[in-house]
């Protein structure tokens, strides 16, 4: 039974972890996740990683716990690696960047406390999720980012802010929610994949190169959820990697080259390097807004179904 066909919250809810186990073990390096509990202040997900499975470096906007049920996990953060086996429980504070690996395959419970929750009625709290702002200032008010010139700093700040907004908006969504198309609108999964793909393509043009066949194929597949549907942790990890790549490009870009000619697309439309770099951030921000809005709609639809 899918997470949309059974209750995920209530005054009292008992979950049988044995019934929630997949019918077969994940294939090597595969991953499987299923939301077990979805409360306005709590999300519990059962995650299974096949042998060699890895959740690439990412972070959660709220605190998380990781509790192995079967197998052996390695949790790497802040330069240290923690060995986790059944009977152990790990807590990570908000914003801690980490990777999770299962060399021989493992199953674990991931508990996430969504950010921005209050004591408001659940309908208000759920509608507000994904739209909460951090307690501190936005990225553009935090000062310079090391290694990036003042001329390119607004681009870097916009990309950093996009990364944070996307994690707040989508980190606790189920695969079903990520790939819903409410009213025919593009899914959140598509927007996240498109951000990754468009940054890769724009940075290719910034290097004064044309797109490869692999990049064109990836573009055609951005809206396909896959089987099983790609979960939030994987999609957001790819977003983080894409934005980190863009920041590395900004650090390596000399101000003297900003007006150098660049050409875009099969038609080789003319622009310059600065225009491409600016558009990479501006285009990303457009899709961030769509993710935030669609996430609120998806959560509202889920509330009405309960």
N, C-alpha and C positions, 0 to 999 in steps of 0.2 A: 504494500500500500504506500503510495507516495505521500510526501509531507503535506500536500494539498488535499488529501482525501481523509485525513484523520485529525483529531484535535491536537493543537500544538501548545495550548495554554488553557488555564482554568484555575479555579481556586485550589483544586487538588488535581494533580495529574501524575499517573504512574506509567512509566515507560519500561517495557520489557526489552532489554538490550539484546537478548537472544533473538527476538522476533525481528529486530531492526538490522540484523547482520545480513549482508548480501548473500544471495543464493550460492555464489561461488567466490573463491578468493580472487582479488584483483590480479590481473596479469602483471608480469614484471614491469616496474616503473609506472604502472597505472595508478590512478587515484579514484576514490569513490567517497562521496560525502552525502549525508542525509541529516537534515535538521530534525532534532528530537523535541526540543522545547523552544518556543518563540514567544517570550514575554516582552513587554515594553522595556524592561530593564535587564533582560537576560536572554542569551541565545546559546543553546547547547547543540552541538553538531557532532555526529559520529563520523570520523574520517578513517578511511582504510587506504593504506599505501601498499602497493605491490613491492616485491623485492627490488631494491635499488631506487625506490620512489623518493622524490625530493620535492619539497615546497621551497622554491627559490626565495631569496632574501626579500622580505616584506616587513611591514609593521601593521599593527592594529591601532586605531585611534583611541580605544579604551583598553582597560586591563584584560588579560586573558589568563586562563589556566589550561594546562595540557596534562592529561591523565591517561597513560597507556592502559589499554585493556588486554591486548595481546602483543607479543613481539617486543622488539627493542628499538627505541628511538634515540637519535642524537639531536639535541637542540643547541644550536650555536648562536651566540649573541655576545656583543661587546668583547670579542676576542677570546671567549671561553666556550668550551663545549661541555654540555651536561648530558650524561647518560641516563636515559629514562626507561624503566621497566615497570610492569604491573606492580602496583602498590606505592608508586611514587607520584607526586603531584607537583607540577611546576607552575609558578606564577610569574608573569611578565608584565611590567608596568606599561602604561600607555606610551606608544611611540618607540618602543624598543625594537630595533631592526633585528631580524632573526631568520634563520633557515632551519628547516626540519627535514631530517632524512631517516629512512628506514632501510638499512642495508639488507636485511633479510625479510622485509615486509612487516607491517605492524598496523594495529588498529588503536585509535585513541579517541577520547572525548575532548573536544575543544569547547571551552566556555568563554563567551565574549560578553562583556558588559558594554552595551552601546553607549556612546557619549551623548551628552546633551539631554539626559533624561531628568525629569522633575517629578514632583508628586501630583501633577495634573491628572485628570481622568485619562484612562488609557487611550481613548480616541484622539484626544488632543496630543498626547505624548507621541503616539505612533505617527500622526500626521506631521509632527515636527521633526521626526527622525530623519537624518540625512541632511538637515538644514542647519544644524547647530554650529555655532562658530566657536573657535578656541578661545580660552580665557585671555591669552596674550594677543599682541597685535598681529595683523596680517603680514605676510612675507615682505611686502614692499616697505614696511615700517620697522623692520628688524635690523636694518643696516646692511652694509655690503656683504656679498658672498665672496669668499676667498678665491682669488685667482681670476676673477672676471672683471673686465674693464668697466668703467663708469658708463661708457656708451652702450654697453650690452646689458647692464644691470637690470633695467626694466624687463627685458626678455627673460632673464634668469628668475627674477622674482615672480613673474607670471607663471612660469613653468612649475616652480616650487609650490606656489599657491594651488595650482591645478592638481598636483599630486595629492596634497593634503585634503582638498575638497572632495576628490574622488574617493579616497579612503573613507572619509566620514560618510559619504553618501551611500556607498555600495558594499562596504566590508562585511556587513551582517546579512546581506541578501542571500536567499537560497538560490541554487541553480535555476529552479523554476521561475523565481521572480526576476532573475537576471535576463532571462530569455523571453519573458512575456512581451507582447506587442499590443499594448492597450490602445484600442481604437485604431489599430493599424499603424501606430507610431513605431519607429525603430526601437529595438530592444536596447536595454542598458548594456548587454553583452556586446552588441554591435558597436555602440559608441566607444566602449573601452578598447575593443580590438582596433577600431578605426583610428583612435588616438595613437596607438602604438604603430600601426601601419603608416599613417600619414607622416608622423615624425620621421620614421625611417626613410620614407620616400623624399621628403623635403630635405633631409640632411644629405641624401644622395645627390640631389640637385645642387646643394650647397658645395659639395665637393667637386662640382662641375662634371658629374657623371650621369649616364642614363640609367634607367631602371632595368633590372634583370628580369628574366622570365619568372623566377621565383617570387619576386616582389609583385609582379602583375597577378600571379596565381593567388598569392596571399590576399590581395585586394579583392578578388572575386569571392573569397571565402569568409570575409569579415562578418557577415551576418549569419553564418551557419553555426548553430550551437554545438554540433557534434554529438556523439553517443559514447559515453554519457556526456551530458552538458557540462561545459567547462565551469568550474566553481569560481567564486569571487576571489579566493586567495591566489589562484593561478592567474586570473585576468589582471588583478591589481599588481601582482609581482611583475608582470610584463610591462605594465604602465610605468612602474617605478624604474625598471631597467631602461626603458625608452627615454624617460626624462633624465636619468643619470647620463645617458649617452649624449643627449642634447647639451647638458651642462658641460660635459667634457669638450664638446665642439666649441662652445662659447669660450671656454678657458683657452683653447688653442687658437682662437681667431684674433688676428692682429687688426687694430683699428685702421691701419693703412690699406687693408684689403676690402673694407666694407662696401665700397662703391664699385668693386670689380663686377664685370658683366657675368650674369648667369642666365641659363635658358631652361625653361620648364616644359615638360610634356612632349608628346610626339610632334606638336606644332612648334616646339622650341620658342615659346613665348619669352620675351626678353624682360628681365628684371635685374636686380643686383643682389649681392650677398646679404646686405643689410635687410633688403625687402624679404628675402627668403627666411632669414632668421626671425624677423619680426612676425611674419605670417605663421611660422611654426608655433609660436606662443598664442597668437590671436586665434588661430584655427582650433588649437587645443582648448582654449577657454570657451569657445562656442559650444563644443561638445560637452564640456563640464556642466554648463548650464542645462543642457538637455538631459544629462544623467541625473542631476539633482531634481529636476522637475518630474521626470519619469519615475524616479524612485519614490517620490511622494505619492504619485498616482498608483503605483503598484502596491504600495503599503496600504493605501486606502481601499483598494480592491480586496486585498487580503483581509482587512478588518471587516468588510461587509460580508465576507463569506463565512465568518465564524458564527 
